[in-house]
Amino acid sequence: MPDNITYQTIPVDWRVPGQFIEIDHARAVRGLPQMQHKMLILGQRLATGTVQAGVLSKVTRKEDGVGYFGRGSMLAQQIAAVMKVNPYTECYALALDDNPAGAFAAGTLAFTGPSTATGTLYLYIGGRRLTVGITSGHTAAQIATAVAAAINADVDGAVTAAAALGTVTVTARHKGEEGNSIDLRVNYYQGEFTPNGVALVITAMTGGAGNPDVTAAITAMSSLAAYSILMAWTDVANVTLMETELQSRWGGMDMRAGHVFCHKAGSYSTLSTYGAARNSGHSTFSGLKASPTLLWVISAQFGAVCEFSGANDPALPFRTLALPDVMAPVEADRFTDTERNLLLHDGISTIVFDQSGAASIEQVVTTYQTNSFGMDDVSLLKLNTKWTVDYLRFLFRFAIATDYPRHKLAEDNVLERIQPGQQIATPKLIRNTLIGAAAKAEKAGLLEDLEQFKADLIVVRSTADTCRINSILSPNVVNQFDVFAASVQYVL
């Protein structure tokens, strides 16, 4: 028969003299447990990279993106953006090759001249600033040749260039739809202007088609519990595949709460239509009109700052988090308060800019908008809600696993007849464990109304499986302070 104390490593019938003391660390952790977070960056590689497609690689610095996936690759640009704002979260990258059936996006810069003054041409390609010296008397052909040389010298940029007859043809480094969004412009900042005598007509990037199929990436990441996935592609087929994968991970048997971040560019109408057609608690799309910054850089940086904040406190609003690489659209292309409010109702997260043009997050929502009956449903509207509930799920799991790692199960009424020290669980003891975990969450500002939690908590022993406890947990999660409304009713 077992003694009144159960040991893990010391036999109950040991007779050789000595002092035997085991170390049990099961109850060593106090306070709230730390939930492990990992980021995954998904993008395209170039043939110059040393890491092949479909290979998960841990990255810790921006130089990893250059060496592993090729200088100027989509992934190299994403990794650099992430490391600028969140080099602390464990981070992996996974590359796909260009779709062989795809097409490169291309645009043109058509110059006329000659220049009548010496000056500098300020060129912006995907948000990267290039300066080209122009000498008085330079012909259109000479200017185009100089511009193409400057573009090609930017080996970290998203395009290559070729000049002919005064026109520069700009071609994306990667095949795919996302290349159509690469912004071409001149004179972004105040005080920049085109030298006298020089005229320029810009034809926007177009013709890009055929994104890689994210199915291969989903297969390659099957063993990784990535909490935040920063994905470059926004075509409906790939987004749907990723949302479906993350929905399967969200369930009670897998419990890997992955979330995918993307960025979509377009007018208010374009973004509204796109967002309204999505409906997933596992995807977030930020949206801007005509930001010079590469879309995959925006999504990477947006997701990385959300991940950093959410890991520290999932209930804390993401508002005011800085996005240092996101360049502001011109004033005429920035969404109004009303437009941003409507976009939030269509599942598009919003970014705002201060008077200097510095970008920050305004509000983060998922694309989840309606339940299975097509009725409006805000239960998974906010990313804060999803991440807070998921942390509480982790907290309750951790509490049960810590208090009852290897226990017997009995009814509550046997406790008074069982000797102290026995490793035994009962519904009442398990209930107390769950209440204790909820109390910790309340102190940390993740849960409110502990008395309601106690009143609604159900912990019962299964009648079908006597080795199983069934429970219903009803935490009242803490919300975010987003809106203050008041009426000033003054008196004269």
C-alpha positions as CSV (number, residue, x, y, z in Angstrom):
1,M,0.0,0.0,0.0
2,P,1.3,3.5,-0.7
3,D,2.5,5.7,2.2
4,N,0.6,8.9,3.1
5,I,3.0,10.9,0.9
6,T,3.5,10.1,-2.7
7,Y,7.0,10.5,-4.1
8,Q,8.0,10.6,-7.7
9,T,11.5,9.0,-7.5
10,I,11.9,7.5,-4.0
11,P,10.7,3.9,-3.6
12,V,8.2,3.3,-0.8
13,D,9.9,0.0,0.3
14,W,13.6,1.2,0.3
15,R,15.6,-0.3,3.3
16,V,19.2,0.8,2.7
17,P,20.0,3.5,5.2
18,G,20.5,7.1,3.9
19,Q,18.9,10.5,3.4
20,F,17.0,10.7,0.1
21,I,15.4,14.0,-0.9
22,E,13.9,14.5,-4.3
23,I,13.4,17.9,-6.0
24,D,9.9,18.6,-7.3
25,H,9.6,21.7,-9.3
26,A,5.9,21.3,-10.2
27,R,4.8,24.2,-8.0
28,A,7.9,26.4,-8.4
29,V,6.3,28.9,-10.8
30,R,4.4,31.7,-9.1
31,G,2.3,34.5,-10.7
32,L,1.2,34.4,-14.3
33,P,3.0,32.0,-16.6
34,Q,4.8,33.3,-19.6
35,M,3.2,32.2,-22.9
36,Q,5.7,31.4,-25.6
37,H,5.3,33.4,-28.8
38,K,6.8,32.9,-32.2
39,M,6.6,34.9,-35.4
40,L,6.7,33.5,-38.9
41,I,7.4,35.7,-42.0
42,L,6.2,34.4,-45.4
43,G,7.5,35.8,-48.6
44,Q,9.4,35.2,-51.8
45,R,13.1,34.4,-52.2
46,L,15.6,35.1,-55.0
47,A,17.9,32.5,-56.5
48,T,20.9,34.3,-54.9
49,G,19.7,33.2,-51.4
50,T,21.3,30.2,-49.6
51,V,18.1,28.8,-48.1
52,Q,15.8,26.9,-50.4
53,A,12.1,27.3,-50.6
54,G,10.0,25.5,-48.0
55,V,12.8,25.5,-45.3
56,L,12.0,27.0,-42.0
57,S,14.8,29.2,-40.9
58,K,15.3,31.1,-37.6
59,V,16.2,34.8,-38.2
60,T,17.7,37.1,-35.6
61,R,18.9,40.1,-37.7
62,K,18.2,41.8,-41.0
63,E,21.4,40.4,-42.5
64,D,19.9,37.0,-42.3
65,G,17.3,38.0,-44.8
66,V,20.0,39.1,-47.3
67,G,22.1,36.0,-46.9
68,Y,19.3,33.4,-46.7
69,F,16.9,34.7,-49.3
70,G,18.8,37.1,-51.5
71,R,19.6,40.8,-51.5
72,G,16.6,42.7,-52.7
73,S,14.2,39.8,-52.1
74,M,10.8,40.3,-50.7
75,L,11.7,38.3,-47.6
76,A,14.9,40.3,-47.0
77,Q,12.8,43.5,-47.0
78,Q,10.2,42.0,-44.7
79,I,12.9,40.8,-42.2
80,A,14.6,44.2,-42.1
81,A,11.2,45.8,-41.3
82,V,10.5,43.3,-38.5
83,M,13.9,43.5,-36.9
84,K,13.6,47.3,-36.7
85,V,10.6,47.1,-34.4
86,N,10.7,43.7,-32.8
87,P,14.0,41.8,-32.7
88,Y,13.0,40.2,-29.4
89,T,10.3,37.6,-30.4
90,E,11.6,34.3,-31.6
91,C,11.3,34.7,-35.4
92,Y,11.3,32.3,-38.3
93,A,11.1,32.9,-42.1
94,L,9.8,30.6,-44.8
95,A,10.4,31.3,-48.5
96,L,8.5,30.4,-51.6
97,D,9.9,30.7,-55.1
98,D,8.3,32.7,-57.8
99,N,5.4,31.0,-59.5
100,P,6.9,29.7,-62.8
101,A,3.6,30.6,-64.5
102,G,3.6,34.1,-63.1
103,A,4.5,37.4,-64.7
104,F,6.7,40.3,-63.6
105,A,5.0,43.7,-62.9
106,A,6.6,46.6,-64.8
107,G,6.2,50.4,-65.1
108,T,7.9,53.3,-66.9
109,L,9.4,56.6,-66.2
110,A,9.3,58.6,-69.4
111,F,11.6,61.7,-69.4
112,T,11.7,64.7,-71.7
113,G,14.5,67.3,-71.7
114,P,17.0,68.7,-71.9
115,S,17.5,70.1,-68.4
116,T,18.0,73.8,-68.3
117,A,19.5,73.8,-64.8
118,T,21.7,71.7,-62.6
119,G,19.9,70.0,-59.8
120,T,18.9,66.7,-58.2
121,L,16.0,64.4,-59.1
122,Y,14.5,62.8,-56.0
123,L,13.1,59.4,-57.0
124,Y,11.1,57.1,-54.7
125,I,10.7,53.4,-55.7
126,G,8.6,51.4,-53.2
127,G,9.4,54.1,-50.6
128,R,13.1,53.9,-51.1
129,R,14.6,57.3,-51.8
130,L,17.1,57.6,-54.6
131,T,18.9,60.8,-55.7
132,V,20.1,61.4,-59.2
133,G,22.3,64.3,-60.1
134,I,21.2,66.2,-63.2
135,T,23.5,68.6,-65.1
136,S,22.2,71.5,-67.2
137,G,22.0,70.3,-70.8
138,H,21.4,66.7,-70.0
139,T,19.2,65.1,-72.6
140,A,16.2,62.8,-71.9
141,A,18.3,59.8,-72.8
142,Q,21.1,60.8,-70.5
143,I,18.7,61.4,-67.7
144,A,17.0,58.0,-68.2
145,T,20.4,56.3,-68.3
146,A,21.4,57.9,-65.0
147,V,18.1,57.1,-63.4
148,A,18.3,53.4,-64.4
149,A,21.9,53.2,-63.1
150,A,20.7,54.6,-59.7
151,I,17.8,52.1,-59.5
152,N,20.1,49.2,-60.3
153,A,22.7,50.4,-57.8
154,D,20.1,50.1,-55.0
155,V,20.6,46.3,-54.6
156,D,18.2,46.2,-51.7
157,G,15.3,47.6,-53.7
158,A,12.4,45.8,-55.1
159,V,13.0,46.5,-58.8
160,T,15.5,46.5,-61.6
161,A,15.6,49.0,-64.4
162,A,16.7,49.5,-68.1
163,A,16.8,52.7,-70.1
164,A,16.1,53.3,-73.8
165,L,15.2,56.4,-75.7
166,G,14.6,58.5,-72.7
167,T,12.4,56.0,-70.9
168,V,13.2,53.9,-67.9
169,T,11.4,50.5,-67.7
170,V,11.2,49.4,-64.1
171,T,10.6,45.7,-63.5
172,A,9.8,44.0,-60.2
173,R,12.4,41.5,-58.9
174,H,9.6,39.0,-58.2
175,K,6.8,37.6,-60.3
176,G,3.3,38.0,-58.8
177,E,0.4,40.3,-58.2
178,E,2.0,42.1,-55.3
179,G,4.5,43.7,-57.7
180,N,1.7,45.8,-59.2
181,S,1.6,47.7,-55.9
182,I,5.2,49.0,-56.0
183,D,4.9,52.7,-55.9
184,L,6.8,55.0,-58.3
185,R,7.0,58.7,-57.6
186,V,9.3,61.8,-57.4
187,N,9.6,64.7,-54.9
188,Y,7.9,63.2,-51.9
189,Y,9.2,65.6,-49.2
190,Q,8.7,69.4,-49.0
191,G,11.5,71.2,-50.8
192,E,12.1,68.5,-53.4
193,F,11.5,69.4,-57.0
194,T,12.4,68.3,-60.5
195,P,15.3,70.3,-62.1
196,N,14.1,72.9,-64.6
197,G,13.6,71.7,-68.2
198,V,13.0,68.1,-67.1
199,A,9.5,66.6,-67.4
200,L,8.4,63.1,-66.3
201,V,5.4,60.9,-67.0
202,I,5.1,57.9,-64.7
203,T,3.2,54.8,-65.8
204,A,2.3,52.8,-62.7
205,M,3.4,49.2,-62.2
206,T,1.1,46.7,-63.9
207,G,1.1,43.2,-65.4
208,G,2.2,41.3,-62.3
209,A,0.4,38.0,-62.0
210,G,0.6,34.6,-60.5
211,N,1.5,34.6,-56.8
212,P,3.1,31.5,-55.3
213,D,0.7,28.9,-53.8
214,V,0.8,29.2,-50.0
215,T,-0.2,25.5,-49.7
216,A,3.5,24.6,-49.8
217,A,4.2,27.0,-47.0
218,I,1.3,25.7,-44.9
219,T,2.8,22.2,-45.2
220,A,6.3,23.4,-44.3
221,M,5.1,25.2,-41.2
222,S,2.9,22.4,-40.0
223,S,5.1,21.7,-37.0
224,L,5.6,25.3,-36.0
225,A,3.3,27.0,-33.5
226,A,3.6,30.5,-35.0
227,Y,1.5,33.0,-33.1
228,S,1.9,35.9,-35.6
229,I,2.2,35.1,-39.3
230,L,3.3,38.1,-41.4
231,M,2.3,37.2,-45.0
232,A,3.2,39.1,-48.1
233,W,0.4,37.9,-50.4
234,T,-3.2,39.2,-50.4
235,D,-4.8,37.3,-53.3
236,V,-8.1,35.7,-52.2
237,A,-7.0,32.1,-52.8
238,N,-3.9,32.3,-50.6
239,V,-5.6,34.3,-47.8
240,T,-8.5,31.8,-47.7
241,L,-6.1,28.9,-47.5
242,M,-4.2,30.5,-44.6
243,E,-7.5,31.4,-42.7
244,T,-8.7,27.9,-43.1
245,E,-5.4,26.5,-41.7
246,L,-5.5,28.8,-38.7
247,Q,-9.2,28.0,-38.0
248,S,-8.2,24.4,-37.7
249,R,-5.4,25.3,-35.3
250,W,-7.8,27.4,-33.1
251,G,-9.8,24.4,-32.0
252,G,-9.7,22.6,-28.6
253,M,-7.5,19.8,-29.7
254,D,-4.8,21.8,-31.4
255,M,-4.9,25.2,-29.6
256,R,-2.3,26.9,-31.7
257,A,-3.8,30.4,-31.9
258,G,-2.0,31.6,-35.1
259,H,-3.0,34.9,-36.6
260,V,-2.1,36.2,-40.1
261,F,-1.3,39.9,-40.9
262,C,-1.5,41.3,-44.4
263,H,-1.7,44.8,-45.9
264,K,-4.0,45.9,-48.7
265,A,-3.6,49.1,-50.8
266,G,-6.4,50.8,-52.5
267,S,-9.1,53.5,-52.5
268,Y,-11.7,53.5,-49.8
269,S,-14.1,51.7,-52.1
270,T,-11.5,49.0,-53.0
271,L,-10.6,48.3,-49.4
272,S,-14.3,48.3,-48.2
273,T,-15.2,45.8,-50.8
274,Y,-12.2,43.6,-50.1
275,G,-12.7,43.7,-46.3
276,A,-16.4,43.1,-46.5
277,A,-15.8,39.9,-48.4
278,R,-13.7,38.4,-45.7
279,N,-14.9,36.9,-42.4
280,S,-12.3,35.3,-40.2
281,G,-11.2,35.8,-36.7
282,H,-7.7,34.8,-37.7
283,S,-6.7,37.4,-40.2
284,T,-6.0,41.1,-39.9
285,F,-5.7,43.5,-42.9
286,S,-4.3,47.0,-42.5
287,G,-5.3,49.3,-45.4
288,L,-3.9,52.6,-46.9
289,K,-4.3,54.4,-50.2
290,A,-1.1,55.2,-52.0
291,S,1.5,54.9,-49.3
292,P,5.0,54.8,-51.0
293,T,6.0,51.9,-48.8
294,L,6.0,48.3,-50.1
295,L,2.9,46.4,-49.0
296,W,4.8,43.5,-47.6
297,V,7.0,45.8,-45.6
298,I,3.9,47.4,-44.1
299,S,2.3,44.1,-43.2
300,A,5.5,42.8,-41.7
301,Q,6.0,45.8,-39.5
302,F,2.4,46.1,-38.5
303,G,2.2,42.5,-37.4
304,A,5.6,42.7,-35.6
305,V,4.6,45.6,-33.4
306,C,1.3,44.0,-32.6
307,E,3.1,40.8,-31.6
308,F,5.5,42.6,-29.3
309,S,2.7,44.5,-27.5
310,G,0.3,41.5,-27.4
311,A,2.9,39.2,-25.9
312,N,3.4,41.8,-23.0
313,D,-0.3,42.4,-22.4
314,P,-2.9,41.0,-24.9
315,A,-5.6,43.3,-23.6
316,L,-3.6,46.5,-24.0
317,P,-4.9,48.5,-27.0
318,F,-2.5,48.7,-29.9
319,R,-3.3,52.3,-30.5
320,T,-0.3,54.7,-31.0
321,L,2.2,51.9,-31.7
322,A,4.8,53.4,-34.1
323,L,5.4,52.1,-37.7
324,P,8.7,53.7,-38.6
325,D,9.0,52.4,-42.1
326,V,5.5,53.3,-43.2
327,M,5.5,56.5,-45.3
328,A,2.4,58.6,-45.3
329,P,0.2,59.1,-48.4
330,V,-0.2,62.7,-49.5
331,E,-2.9,64.5,-47.6
332,A,-5.5,64.0,-50.4
333,D,-5.0,60.2,-50.2
334,R,-5.4,59.9,-46.5
335,F,-8.7,58.5,-45.3
336,T,-11.0,60.8,-43.3
337,D,-12.3,59.9,-39.8
338,T,-15.6,58.8,-41.4
339,E,-13.9,56.6,-44.0
340,R,-11.7,54.9,-41.4
341,N,-14.7,54.3,-39.2
342,L,-16.5,52.6,-42.0
343,L,-13.4,50.6,-42.9
344,L,-13.3,49.3,-39.4
345,H,-16.8,48.0,-39.9
346,D,-15.6,46.2,-43.0
347,G,-12.7,44.4,-41.3
348,I,-9.9,46.8,-42.3
349,S,-7.5,47.9,-39.6
350,T,-6.4,51.5,-39.7
351,I,-3.2,53.5,-39.6
352,V,-2.9,57.2,-38.9
353,F,-0.2,59.9,-39.4
354,D,0.8,62.9,-37.3
355,Q,1.6,66.3,-38.8
356,S,5.2,65.2,-39.5
357,G,4.0,62.1,-41.4
358,A,5.0,59.6,-38.8
359,A,2.7,56.5,-38.9
360,S,1.1,54.7,-36.0
361,I,-1.6,52.1,-35.5
362,E,-5.1,53.5,-34.8
363,Q,-7.2,50.3,-34.4
364,V,-6.6,46.6,-35.0
365,V,-9.5,44.4,-35.9
366,T,-9.9,41.0,-37.4
367,T,-12.0,40.4,-40.6
368,Y,-14.6,38.5,-38.5
369,Q,-17.9,40.3,-38.9
370,T,-20.8,37.8,-39.0
371,N,-21.6,34.4,-37.4
372,S,-22.6,31.3,-39.3
373,F,-26.2,32.7,-39.6
374,G,-25.0,35.8,-41.4
375,M,-25.8,38.0,-38.3
376,D,-23.5,40.7,-37.1
377,D,-21.2,39.3,-34.4
378,V,-18.5,41.3,-32.5
379,S,-17.2,38.3,-30.5
380,L,-13.9,38.1,-32.4
381,L,-13.9,41.6,-33.9
382,K,-10.9,42.8,-31.9
383,L,-7.6,41.2,-32.0
384,N,-7.2,42.1,-28.3
385,T,-10.2,40.0,-27.5
386,K,-8.9,37.0,-29.3
387,W,-5.5,37.2,-27.8
388,T,-6.8,37.8,-24.3
389,V,-9.1,34.8,-24.4
390,D,-6.3,32.7,-25.8
391,Y,-4.0,33.7,-23.0
392,L,-6.7,32.8,-20.5
393,R,-7.1,29.4,-22.1
394,F,-3.3,28.9,-21.8
395,L,-3.5,30.1,-18.1
396,F,-6.2,27.6,-17.2
397,R,-4.4,24.8,-19.0
398,F,-1.1,25.7,-17.2
399,A,-2.8,25.7,-13.8
400,I,-4.4,22.3,-14.3
401,A,-1.2,20.8,-15.7
402,T,0.9,22.3,-12.8
403,D,-1.4,21.3,-9.9
404,Y,-2.4,17.8,-11.3
405,P,0.4,16.5,-13.4
406,R,0.0,12.9,-12.3
407,H,-3.0,12.5,-10.0
408,K,-5.7,10.1,-9.2
409,L,-9.4,11.2,-9.5
410,A,-12.1,10.8,-6.9
411,E,-15.3,12.4,-5.8
412,D,-15.3,15.3,-3.4
413,N,-16.8,13.3,-0.5
414,V,-13.7,11.1,-0.2
415,L,-11.3,13.9,0.7
416,E,-12.0,13.7,4.4
417,R,-11.1,10.0,4.5
418,I,-7.9,10.3,2.4
419,Q,-4.6,10.8,4.1
420,P,-2.9,14.1,3.4
421,G,-0.1,14.0,0.8
422,Q,-1.9,11.8,-1.6
423,Q,-1.8,12.9,-5.3
424,I,-5.5,13.0,-5.8
425,A,-7.8,15.4,-7.6
426,T,-11.5,16.0,-7.1
427,P,-14.0,18.4,-8.8
428,K,-13.8,20.7,-5.8
429,L,-10.0,20.9,-5.8
430,I,-10.0,21.5,-9.6
431,R,-12.6,24.2,-9.2
432,N,-10.4,25.9,-6.6
433,T,-7.4,25.7,-8.9
434,L,-9.4,27.4,-11.7
435,I,-10.6,30.1,-9.4
436,G,-7.1,30.7,-8.3
437,A,-5.9,31.1,-11.9
438,A,-8.8,33.5,-12.6
439,A,-7.8,35.6,-9.6
440,K,-4.3,36.0,-10.9
441,A,-5.7,37.1,-14.3
442,E,-7.9,39.6,-12.5
443,K,-4.9,41.1,-10.7
444,A,-3.1,41.4,-14.0
445,G,-6.0,43.2,-15.6
446,L,-7.0,40.5,-18.0
447,L,-10.3,39.4,-16.4
448,E,-12.9,41.3,-14.4
449,D,-15.8,40.3,-12.1
450,L,-14.2,37.3,-10.4
451,E,-17.5,36.7,-8.4
452,Q,-19.3,36.2,-11.7
453,F,-16.6,33.8,-12.8
454,K,-17.1,31.8,-9.6
455,A,-20.8,31.8,-10.0
456,D,-20.8,30.6,-13.6
457,L,-18.0,28.1,-13.2
458,I,-19.0,24.5,-13.8
459,V,-16.7,21.6,-12.9
460,V,-18.2,18.1,-13.0
461,R,-17.0,14.6,-13.3
462,S,-17.9,12.8,-16.5
463,T,-20.5,10.1,-16.2
464,A,-19.3,8.5,-19.4
465,D,-15.6,8.5,-18.6
466,T,-14.8,8.3,-14.9
467,C,-11.3,9.5,-15.6
468,R,-12.4,12.8,-17.0
469,I,-13.5,16.2,-15.7
470,N,-15.7,18.4,-17.8
471,S,-15.8,22.2,-17.2
472,I,-17.3,25.4,-18.4
473,L,-15.3,28.5,-17.9
474,S,-16.9,31.9,-18.4
475,P,-14.3,34.7,-17.9
476,N,-15.4,38.3,-18.4
477,V,-12.4,39.6,-20.3
478,V,-11.2,43.1,-19.8
479,N,-12.0,45.4,-22.8
480,Q,-10.1,48.4,-24.3
481,F,-10.8,52.1,-23.6
482,D,-11.3,53.3,-27.2
483,V,-14.0,56.0,-27.1
484,F,-14.9,58.8,-24.6
485,A,-18.2,60.6,-25.3
486,A,-19.5,63.5,-23.4
487,S,-21.9,66.4,-23.7
488,V,-20.8,69.8,-22.5
489,Q,-24.0,71.5,-21.2
490,Y,-22.8,74.9,-20.2
491,V,-24.5,77.6,-18.2
492,L,-24.3,81.3,-18.9
